[in-house]
Amino acid sequence: MALLPFVKVEGLGNDFLVVDLRPGKPAQPLAEMVTRPDVVRALCDRNFGVGGDGVLAILPGDRGDARMRVLNADGSDAEMCGNGLRCVAKVLHDRDPALRRDVLRIDTGAGLLACKLDVVGQRAASVTVEMGVPQLVPRLVPVASDAPRLVRAPLPASDRDFAFTAVSMGNPHTVIFVDDPTANLRDLAATFGPGIETHSLFPRRTNVEFAAVRQGADGCPEIHLVVWERGCGITLGCGTGACATVVAACLEGRADADREIPVHLPGGTLFITAKAGAASPDGPTYAGVAMRGPANIVFEAAVDPSAIHLPARTS
């Protein structure tokens, strides 16, 4: 029986199994097995397995202190996960004495990203991640369009017509702002998210954000957000989704760049700043996006992945 050691970590309720697969670590001999799609699905199953929105594999860094590989709950690979990156940074800081410093640089599918840790009593209480430059060119998001940008572009879905803004934060996002104050964002995400995720416009599928901008107590805009995550469904928090939504809000004139915007998700609040870049003939550009939020270790354990048997699907 080969036991897989892991750390269960959550950021805004977006929960993951973090496995350290670097050479010399106890889990490394199981690296090939634990990254198989069927094993990931078994581990993430909330009834028959451990339960989680995905598996985060810590690998040797290419240029940074370590590399993060994101495996969705359905076994598919994701380029990037903002909440996951905060969780990996916390595990590296809190569990690896060699990496106990204020800033960690982690290789991701979106490039090398810096994570600044707010340390209290030798433990990371929150993490601010420099999430990189958002990609706004549709074919690079990717979206099947030759337009220079897609801002408030039409999107038919089932019996509804939406307007969306396309943004990539290393992974694709389709941001839909809802102006009806009575609308239930979660119901919209549950109803239309699956169809939009697999819409023919999106060759690599897409994450789908349903968002509403509301005035905070200080009179400044705040965003309420529910995300249908590609490969996961609705989650309690999505870091890249929050970043993409703030960028989209700035593009649509709903929020201002260079101001920290609270983004309220079902699992809690992230604080996102879209940093203004140079002027462009196609519209505003952004030099980067910063995301600030929590990450918490829930427990550490070990599991025998081969002992998890999912029932055959009947539908």
N, C-alpha and C positions, 0 to 999 in steps of 0.2 A: 504494500500500500504506500503510494507516494503522496505525501501531504504537501499541499501548496500553501505556503504562508502568504497572507495578504493583510492589508489594512483597509478597513471600511471607512471612507471619508465622505463628508457631504459639504456642499456649498450651496446655501439657500434651499436645502432639501434635494438638490440634484446630487444623487449619491452614486458612488463608484467603488469598485474593488481595485485598489492600487497594488500592483505586483511589481516588485523590484527584480528585474531580470538582468541586472548588470553582473559581469563576471565576479565570482566569489560570493555572491549573495545566495542564500538558501534556495530561493525559487528558480535560480538560473537553469538548473538541469531540466526543469519542466517548461522552458521557454517555448519550444516548438508546439507542445500540446496545448498550453494555456492560451495561445493566440489563434487556435483553430476556431472557425466560426461556430461549429457545433458545441464546443466546450464553452465558449463565451456565452452562447444562448443558455446553456445549462446553468452556468454560474449565476447569470443575471436573472433567471426565472425567480419570481417572488413567491411562488408556492412550492416548487420542488428544489430550488437551489438556494443560494445565499440571498440573492435579490440585489438589483442595482440598475442604474441607467446605462452602465457600461463598465468595461474594464480599461484601466489606464496602466499601460506597461511602461515602466521606467527602464530605459536602455542607455548604453554609453553615449555620451555627447559627441556630436560631430565637431562643433565649435564651442559649445557651451558646457556647463557643468554636468548636464545629463540631457537625454532626449525623451520626449513623451510620445507614445503611440496611443491613439484613441481607437477603441473598439466598441462600437455601439452594441446595445443590448440584443439586436438582431444578428450580431456577428459581423456586420459590415464595418469597414474602416471609415473613420472620419478624419478630415484634414486637421481639424482644430476643435478645441473645446475650452472656452474661457473659464467656466467654473472648474473644469477638470484641471486646468493649468494651475489655478490657485491651490487646489487640493494636492497636486504633485509637489508644488513648491513647499507647502507646509510639511508634507511627509519627509522630503529631502532635508529641510532645515531641522525638524524636530527629531528625526531618527538617524541622521548621518552626521556625526560630530565633525567630519571633514568639511561639511557644507554648512556649518552653523555661522552664517554671516547675513548681513542685512539685505544684500542683493544677490539673487541667483539668476543666471542666464541659462535658459532652457531651449533646446532645439525642438521645433514643432513643425507640422506641415505648413504653417504660415510663416516659417522662418525662425530666426533666433530672437527670442523675446525675453526682456528683462522683467524680473519679478522683485519688487521691493517689499520687504517683510516688515510689518509693525510688530516688533518683538516685545513681549511682556513676560518677564521671568523665564527667559530662555525658551519660550514657546511663541510661535507665530500666531498672533491674534487676528490679523487681517493681512491681506496681500493686495498691493497695487500692481497691476500688470500693464506694461506698455504693449498694447495689442497690435501695433504695426499700422501701416497705411491701408485704409480701406480701398478696395478695388471697385470702380464704378463702371468700367467698360463692360457691357453686357456679355460679349463673347468670352470674356475672361472670368465672369462670375461663377459658372457660365449660364447664359440665357441664349436661346436661339433667336438672336436679333442682331442686325447690323447697325442699329442706332448707336450714336455715341454714348448715350445714357438712357436709362429707363426711369423716369420720375413721374409718378402718378400715371403710369401706363395702364391701359385697359387689360383686365384679366377676367374672362368668363369662367365661372366655376359652377357646375351643376345648373341650378336655376337662378343664380345670382351673378351680377357683374360687379367686380371689384376694381379698384385702382391700386397699383402696387409700385413700389420703388425697389430696384434691384441693387443689392450691396453684397460684396464678399468681404468677410473678415478672415480670409484663408479658407472659408467654406461658404457655400451659397445661401443667401437669405432673400426672402420675398416678404417685404414689409407692407402691411395693409393697415392704414389708419382708419378708425371707425369714428365718425363724427356724431352718431346718434348716442346721446348720453344714457339712454335706457338699454343699449345693447349689452348682451352678456358675452364678453370676450371668450370665455372658456367654451361656451356653447358654439360660438362661431368656429373656434379652432377645432373642436371635436367634429363638427359637421363638415367643414370644408377643408380642413388641414390635410386629410389623407389624399383627396383628389388633387389638390394643388401640389402636394409633394411630388406626385408622379405625373404631373401635367407634361404634355409634349414640349412645352417651352423650355423645360429644364432637363438637359441631357444627363446630368448627374444627380437628378432629383434636387430637392431644395428644402431648407428649413422655412417654416411659415410663421410670420409674426402678425398677430392681431393686437393693435395698440390703440390707446386713446390718450390724448394730451389733455390734462386738466390743470387748473390753477392750484398751486400749493398755498399753504398758510401765509407764506411771505410774498404772495402775488406772482411768484416765478413759476414757469411751467414744470410740471412733473408728468411722467409717463407711466401709465398702467399697461401691463403687457402680459399676454399669454402666448407661449410658443409651442407650435407643433414641431417637434424636432425630428429631422430625417433619421429614420431607423429606430426611433424611440417612442414617438407619439408625444402627448402632452407631458411636460416635466415641470417640476416646481420652480426651476431656475435655468436660465440659459445665458451664459456670459457673452458669447459671440452674438447671440440674438439681441441682447440689450445694447451692445455696441452698434450693431447694424441699424437698430431702430433709432438710436440717437442721431446717427449720421443721416438716416432718411428724414428724420424730423427737421434737421438743419437744411437739407436739400429742398424740402417742401415748405420752408419758411415757418415751421411750427416751433422751432427752438433756435437758440443762438450757439454758434461755435465758441470755444474757449470758456465755456461756463459749465461747471459740474451739474449734471442733470440727474435727479433721483429717478430711478426706474424701478417701479414696484411690480414684482413678480409674485406668483402664489406663495413661494417659499421665503420671501423677504425682499430687501431692497439692495440694489447695486447703485453705485455712483459712477456715472460715465461722463467723460469730457472728450468731445471731438475737437481736435486742435486744427485751427484754420491754416490752410496752406496758401500757395501762390494762386493768383487769379488765372483762370483758364477760359478760353473761348466757349467751352462747353458748360461753364458754370463753376460754382465753388469747388475747391479741392480741400483735402484734409491731410495734414502732415503726419497725423497719427491719432490714435484713440487710447485713452487711459481708462482702465476699469479698476475700481476699488470695491472690495467686498470681503466677506468672511470665508473661512474654511475650517472645518472641525473634524477631528479624528473621533469616530464613533466607537470602534473597537478593533482589536487585532485578533486574528485567529488563523487556523489552518484547516484546509478542507481537502478531501480526496475527490478531485473532479470526476474520476472514472466511476464513482459510486452514485453520481447523480443521473437518474434515468428519467427523461421527460417522456410523458405519454405521447403516443402517436396522435398527430392532428387528425381530427375527424371532419374538419370543414375547410 
